[in-house]
Amino acid sequence: MQYKNNFYSTLFNLAFTCMLLTIPFMAGCSGKTIETESSDLPDISGTIKEIDDHGNAVTDISIQTFTKNGWKLGDNLQVVFSTGQKITIKYVENYSDVPDGDYLGRFSTTSGQFKIAINNGNLAGALKLKVPTQIGITK
């Protein structure tokens, strides 16, 4: 009987020690989780203000926002729409800088507005985008 009580006492002490060691570790992990969630925020947020005649999504994002983030032509960017859709675009100067059917983002030379498009395609039709759709862009 004495052996059985010693066994349970040792087992209880071991479980209690494990619990004491695990709690600070778990508290440290919860801080890391919060940091990960905040990194999911977009670098740039905007709104689709217009769908042009070609089905491109015209946004309210200015080129100054891009330069402030240090983004350059040729960068690959992730775009998340408030509809839940996500695409990867290439930041380019001209539509022809990507193959037909590829996603791209560029600033209009006339209006200065950032457009998201499909080269020789209809982005708004393909993704069923409407005005005003919120977007987030990250590098």
N, C-alpha and C positions, 0 to 999 in steps of 0.2 A: 504494500500500500504506500509506503514511504517513497519508493522508486517512482510510482505513478504520479504522486503529488509533485515530486521534483521535476519530472518530465513536463507536466503542465505548467509549472511555475517558470521553467526555462523557456518553454514555448511562448508563454505570455510575455516574458521579458524581451524575447527576440522580436515578437510582433510589435510591441510597444516601441522598441528602439527603431525598427524599420519605419514605423509611422512618424516618429520624431525626425528621422532623417529625410523622409519623403516630403513633408510639408514645406520646408524652405525651398526645396528643389522645385516643387510645383508652383510656389509663389514666384520664383524666378522665371519660370516658363511663361507665366501669364503676362509678364511684362514684355517678353519677346513677341507674344501673340499680338499685343496691342501695336507694337512697332510694325509688324508685318501688315496688319490691317491698314495702318495709316499710309504705308508705301503703295497701297492699291489705289490711292487717290490720283486722278489725272494731273499731269503737269500743266495742261491747258484745258480749260472748259469753254464751251461756246454753244451756239444755237444755230441750227439750219434756218436761215431767214428766207431762202428762196430755192425753188427747184427751177433751173433754167430750161431752155428749149431742148437741150440735149440730155436732160435727166441728171445733170450734175447737181450736187448739193452745195449751195453757196452759203457760207457761214459768216458770222460776225467777227471772226478772228483776224487780227491785224498781223502784219509782218513783224512789227516791233515785238510782239509776244514771242515769236519764233527766235528772233535774234537775242532777246533777253535770256532765253533758255539755252542759247548756244547751238541751236539746231542749224544744220547746213543742208544744202542740196545733196541728194543722194542718201540721206538718212532714212532708215525704215522706221515707221511709226505705227503704233497700235491705236486704232480708233474704236471707241465703245459708244454705241448709240443708246439712248434711253429706252429703246425698244428691246435691249438686251443683246443685240447683234454686235459682233466684234470682227473687225477686219484689220489686215496689215496693209499699209499703203507705203509707197515710196514717195518721198518729198522731192519733186522734180520741177524743172523750169518749163518744160514743154510736154504735151501729151505723148509725143513720139519718143520720149526718153524711156518708156516702158513698152513691152510687147502688147499687142492687141489683147484685150480681155483682162489685163492686169489693173489692180487698184492703184490710184495715184492721188497725190495732193499737190496743189500748186496755187500760187497767187495769181490772180487775174492781172494782166498788164494794164488794163484800162481802169478797173474799179479798185484794185488792191485787195480785194476780198479773197479769203482762202476758200478754194473749191476742193471738194472730194469727188472723184470721178472714177469711171472705168474707161480705159482707153478704147475708143470706138465701141462704147457700150452705154447703157442707161442705168446708172447707179440707183436712182430713185425707184425705177421700175423693178430692178432686180431685188432690192432690199425692202421695197414697199415703204419708202421714207416719205414723210409728210412734213410740212411746216406747221408749227415750230418743234422740231425734234432736238433735244439736248444731246451734246456730244462731249466726250472727254478724249484727250489725246495724250499718249505717253510715248517716250522713246524706249 
